[in-house]
Amino acid sequence: MMKSSDMMKLLRKKQDVKLNDLHPEMRTSAMEILAELRQANPKNNWLMEQGVRSTKEQKKLVEANKSWVPVSKHQSGRAVDIRPYPGNKSVSYEENPAPYQSLGVLAKRKKLGWGGDWGKRDWGHIEMKEK
């Protein structure tokens, strides 16, 4: 069984690969937001769960009712999903809204859209706005 510290290193390594595939502006914003979140509350173990996704992945998410749009900004590298993992376990908004509220504040400060403002909420989602 993998130690939790090794798991976190592996997850961070995967996260870095996802960051490299993002739109340059989104990559910069996501890295800055992750750094600020980690500095403000390192116990939350903030990780990017999803960066760029393929058309096939998006279709599967729609079919599973985990996404509501056939074309997502994730497909063009203009969106990411970031979640807190305190104790190496993902925490939902319902369990603890404060970390997600912090994410929303930082996203808005960077002029990004935040899924927490939508009718169908996606608390960990941030994306570039249309110019």
Secondary structure as UniProt FT lines:
FT   HELIX           4..20
FT   HELIX           24..40
FT   HELIX           42..44
FT   STRAND          47..50
FT   HELIX           55..63
FT   TURN            64..65
FT   HELIX           73..76
FT   STRAND          79..83
FT   HELIX           86..88
FT   TURN            93..95
FT   HELIX           97..109
FT   TURN            110..111
FT   STRAND          112..114
FT   HELIX           115..117
FT   TURN            123..124
FT   STRAND          125..128
//
